[in-house]
Each structure stands twice: as structure tokens, then as C-alpha cells.
Amino acid sequence: MGNLTRLTLLERVRDSNAGDSWKEFVDVYDALVMSWLRAQNVHSHDAEDIRQEVLATVYQEIASFQHNGRPGAFRHWLRTITSNRLHRLWQKRGTPASSAGPDLAQLAEQLANPTSPLALAWDQEHNRYVVDFLLDQISGRFSRQTMAAFERIALKEEPAQQVADDLEMTLGAARVAQHRVLKALRELGRGWID
């Protein structure tokens, strides 16, 4: 992400659905939507159609998206769009999905319910994809040792002293590494995982 500004990616995409900001957005969310659909065993041609419709809808409606300040607002909006597209595909068919594939109406209904296990899995998958993307973006700014300390302490929740010993660092240096990377993630990812 060469051009770091104080605007979040969502704000940049909302202000102008074109260019580098839209490409960054698609780099993360295209893979997220497709991965989630495949994990639900949606047939590949259906998954491709739904993915395209979700991204087209986001492209058309992102300018009117207003974050309400509540945690997960964008995730919820994207999940709702995906649920609606699943439901629309099910309605086009006029019949339930064949026994060889998932029941798209049921998937849509579960995805629309923010407390369902499927919606919670969506949120976790969203966060994992965004964190992986952001880590990839900042990895060149830190040494391998610093990144390893962060990943093991913050993401894998390994004991900091054990990580420090394994990486031949002091406990203080391991904690500083953890906090430096976390700070960079927060700055770069402001508004992505809320």
C-alpha cells in the first residue's frame, strides 16, 4: 500500500470506486467472499456468480455506505449483501438446491442472522483475511524476528517469555516488537476490523 494516508481504505473506495483503492479492496474482499462460498460447498459456477454480484453491488453502493460507528458495521453490510445474493440465486432457481449442493435459502437465512454460527464464522473469516492482508503489507517494514515475535505472541497467543527465549530476544524486546507491529497494523487497518 504505497500511499499511506489517514483515510481508511473504505473511505478511499467510497470517495472514488476506481484505481488503487478499489484494487486493494478487491484484493482482500474478492478472495474472502469466494473462500467463504467455497467453504459452504456452493457450486463453483454459483460461487463465481455470487462473488461477481457481491462485488458489483459493493461497487455500486459503497458511496452511500455510512459506517454507524458500531463494531462490525462494514462486515455486517457485506454479509447482508452476500446473504441477499444467495437468496436471489435461490429464488431464480425456483426450487431448493439439489442434494449435491447446499440449500442456498438456508445459507442466506443463517448468514443474515448476526448471531448464527455461520454469521460468526463469516466475521472470523473476514478478520483473518484482513489481518493476513495487512500483515503482508507491513512485513517489509520489520525484521523477520520482529514479525515472528508479533505473530507468535499476538496471533498464536504463545507465552511472551517462551517466544523471547526461542527468538533469542529479551522479554522487553519481544514485547516492543509485538507493540510496534500492532501499532502499524492499527494505523494501516483503521476501519477494516472494527
Phi and psi in degrees as a GROMACS rama.xvg file:
@    title "Ramachandran Plot"
@    xaxis  label "Phi"
@    yaxis  label "Psi"
@TYPE xy
-50.9608  -45.9064  GLY-2
-95.3393  99.0816  ASN-3
-91.0066  121.203  LEU-4
-124.63  172.993  THR-5
-76.7424  -15.9704  ARG-6
-73.044  139.749  LEU-7
-73.1337  162.651  THR-8
-58.5943  -40.924  LEU-9
-61.9889  -39.1312  LEU-10
-66.1492  -40.9205  GLU-11
-66.2019  -39.8397  ARG-12
-67.703  -41.0405  VAL-13
-63.5191  -38.3856  ARG-14
-72.073  -29.3594  ASP-15
-157.688  106.99  SER-16
-72.1932  15.3453  ASN-17
-120.185  172.568  ALA-18
76.9699  -154.758  GLY-19
-62.1059  -37.1123  ASP-20
-63.2821  -44.7378  SER-21
-65.339  -39.0136  TRP-22
-61.4979  -44.7846  LYS-23
-59.6805  -44.3516  GLU-24
-60.211  -48.328  PHE-25
-64.9361  -36.5474  VAL-26
-54.8388  -37.81  ASP-27
-87.6045  -53.3996  VAL-28
-79.0409  -26.6501  TYR-29
-61.7936  -48.8003  ASP-30
-66.5275  -37.531  ALA-31
-62.8613  -50.5523  LEU-32
-62.3121  -45.7829  VAL-33
-65.1954  -42.3729  MET-34
-61.1062  -43.0985  SER-35
-65.3214  -43.7848  TRP-36
-62.3746  -41.4648  LEU-37
-65.5098  -38.0825  ARG-38
-63.7989  -24.8625  ALA-39
-91.6141  7.91972  GLN-40
63.3884  29.084  ASN-41
-70.497  132.387  VAL-42
-53.0114  144.222  HIS-43
-57.0547  -41.6776  SER-44
-68.2684  -36.2317  HIS-45
-67.9469  -42.6336  ASP-46
-60.774  -41.2784  ALA-47
-63.9261  -43.0955  GLU-48
-62.2831  -45.8904  ASP-49
-64.9453  -44.382  ILE-50
-56.7581  -47.3109  ARG-51
-63.2696  -41.3474  GLN-52
-66.641  -38.4676  GLU-53
-62.8776  -48.9609  VAL-54
-65.4005  -37.6926  LEU-55
-64.2747  -40.9663  ALA-56
-64.9344  -44.4423  THR-57
-59.8824  -44.954  VAL-58
-58.4083  -42.5462  TYR-59
-74.9644  -31.0657  GLN-60
-110.397  -4.95656  GLU-61
-61.1461  -32.1242  ILE-62
-62.9049  -28.419  ALA-63
-95.6379  -3.65869  SER-64
-68.1404  125.516  PHE-65
-118.402  114.643  GLN-66
-68.2154  126.794  HIS-67
-87.5861  4.90803  ASN-68
83.9172  -5.17531  GLY-69
-87.635  141.89  ARG-70
-54.9756  134.162  PRO-71
82.7469  10.3795  GLY-72
-59.0111  -46.1533  ALA-73
-69.6174  -43.7854  PHE-74
-55.172  -44.2754  ARG-75
-62.564  -44.1425  HIS-76
-61.07  -46.4661  TRP-77
-65.7145  -39.9141  LEU-78
-63.1442  -40.7335  ARG-79
-63.8534  -43.4064  THR-80
-60.2179  -44.8873  ILE-81
-63.2403  -43.5093  THR-82
-59.9249  -44.6654  SER-83
-62.4444  -39.2113  ASN-84
-70.328  -36.2654  ARG-85
-62.069  -45.2916  LEU-86
-64.2781  -40.3962  HIS-87
-62.7199  -41.6933  ARG-88
-64.0159  -42.5614  LEU-89
-60.9546  -42.0728  TRP-90
-65.352  -37.9442  GLN-91
-61.242  -36.1848  LYS-92
-69.4249  -34.6554  ARG-93
80.1873  -7.46852  GLY-94
-140.491  159.513  THR-95
-60.5773  157.52  PRO-96
-59.9059  152.92  ALA-97
-65.7524  164.51  SER-98
-64.8177  -15.6885  SER-99
-78.1587  -14.0559  ALA-100
-131.805  177.478  GLY-101
-75.2238  159.999  PRO-102
-79.8053  105.135  ASP-103
-64.8866  -33.8099  LEU-104
-65.0822  -41.5833  ALA-105
-66.1139  -42.5098  GLN-106
-59.6565  -45.7033  LEU-107
-61.0379  -43.6695  ALA-108
-64.7351  -45.5599  GLU-109
-64.8952  -40.0807  GLN-110
-67.1956  -32.0837  LEU-111
-72.6961  -23.193  ALA-112
-86.8817  108.585  ASN-113
-63.3527  -14.3174  PRO-114
-101.446  -0.275993  THR-115
-72.8527  153.123  SER-116
-57.0084  -33.6041  PRO-117
-67.6422  -41.8722  LEU-118
-66.2483  -39.4403  ALA-119
-65.348  -38.346  LEU-120
-65.0278  -38.1271  ALA-121
-57.9127  -47.6357  TRP-122
-61.2574  -43.1481  ASP-123
-64.0515  -42.7658  GLN-124
-63.895  -41.7814  GLU-125
-56.0836  -51.6342  HIS-126
-62.3268  -40.7248  ASN-127
-63.0217  -45.0456  ARG-128
-61.9755  -44.3416  TYR-129
-66.3413  -44.3473  VAL-130
-61.9877  -44.1508  VAL-131
-59.866  -43.0394  ASP-132
-62.9269  -46.8326  PHE-133
-66.0865  -39.7797  LEU-134
-60.888  -40.3154  LEU-135
-62.1402  -37.9441  ASP-136
-68.579  -35.0579  GLN-137
-98.4067  -7.17736  ILE-138
-57.4374  -32.739  SER-139
-71.5829  -13.0457  GLY-140
-84.8765  -12.4938  ARG-141
-129.416  155.908  PHE-142
-69.4011  161.706  SER-143
-60.6834  -38.0099  ARG-144
-63.1475  -43.7155  GLN-145
-63.3017  -45.6902  THR-146
-63.3954  -41.6991  MET-147
-62.9498  -42.1766  ALA-148
-61.5134  -45.8304  ALA-149
-60.941  -52.167  PHE-150
-60.3691  -41.4453  GLU-151
-72.7453  -39.2218  ARG-152
-78.5074  -50.7813  ILE-153
-81.8462  -40.9795  ALA-154
-92.9869  -41.8651  LEU-155
-91.3298  -8.07824  LYS-156
56.6538  38.812  GLU-157
-79.5796  151.826  GLU-158
-59.5984  131.747  PRO-159
-58.8488  -39.4081  ALA-160
-65.1934  -40.1289  GLN-161
-63.3486  -43.6605  GLN-162
-62.0499  -45.9556  VAL-163
-59.1396  -45.8717  ALA-164
-62.3524  -46.1358  ASP-165
-62.0112  -36.3689  ASP-166
-93.6393  5.9489  LEU-167
55.2388  50.5539  GLU-168
-124.33  160.943  MET-169
-76.7617  160.801  THR-170
-60.4298  -40.9403  LEU-171
-61.3366  -42.1737  GLY-172
-65.8493  -37.6835  ALA-173
-65.9813  -41.1011  ALA-174
-67.1549  -39.9948  ARG-175
-62.2602  -43.305  VAL-176
-59.2094  -45.7378  ALA-177
-57.922  -47.2626  GLN-178
-71.913  -34.523  HIS-179
-64.6566  -45.469  ARG-180
-67.6923  -41.7087  VAL-181
-61.037  -41.0555  LEU-182
-61.9813  -45.1596  LYS-183
-62.9825  -40.0679  ALA-184
-62.4923  -44.3319  LEU-185
-62.9328  -42.6462  ARG-186
-65.1742  -46.6141  GLU-187
-71.2651  -35.2523  LEU-188
-99.6901  12.6213  GLY-189
-50.7488  121.942  ARG-190
92.1948  -11.7689  GLY-191
-81.3191  -52.2721  TRP-192
-112.511  108.212  ILE-193
